[in-house]
């Protein structure tokens, strides 16, 4: 039981450090990409980044989006990193097979009273659901050997063990989702901020006496559109993936509750 409680600690510690490394690294990468990829002289007229981008050169156009672009690029890179991190983590938490199939096989084994088959199914499945059930089965076997306790006390001990194991697993599943939720809102706001700056530049070009400065006007419009696209695109990815991961965690939580209930019902029915 002690091993089951202590096992997730290194994973949680590793997960708590990861954002502090990944987020600054993504912003550093975004600055480098902005300066040396999008800002490469080959994308501009006369090889001068201060001049207009070459016709049809999207890298140069993005570079002209202004200093807000690397911020939005950093948010985009952060989104990609944490989407991949959550996908890998939840994939491991799901286990070797489908959770629904595992729960069905587990309930079948419990209905037969075959604890060995239930333990074997957990060892084969692995993942968060299997870890919780495995802890419950261990407590189940322990309670069968204990004398001097009432049936209700033993049943309560099994339920408490399942709840404790669930409490250890859930934080690992939900970790870093708040980053995606935050980026979903902040990326849109930063994109709109860049849009406003671009429109200010565009209107400033229109307000000049005589013929409008076409270069400044184009740069202002480019800045507005590029920032809008990056902000909305990043936000859309965050919202879609956040909802997907949340629904997947809810499904796993339901499976854990179902398996824990089956375990308690089996003990209650077999020990009168």
Secondary structure, DSSP 8 states (H G I E B T S, - for coil): -HHHHHTHHHHHHHHHHHHHHHHHHHHHHHHHHIIIIIT-GGGBGGG-TTS-B-TT-HHHHHHTT-THHHHHHHHHHHHHHHHHHHHHHHHHHH-SS-HHHHHHHHHHHHHHT-HHHHHHHHHHH-HHHHHHHHHHHHHHHHHHH--S--HHHHHHHHHHHHHHHHHHHHHHHHTTHHHHHHHHHHHHHHHHHHHHHHHHHHHHHHTSSSS--HHHHHHHHHHHHHHHHHHHHHHHHHHHHHHHHHHHHHHHHHHHHHHHHHHHHHHHHH--
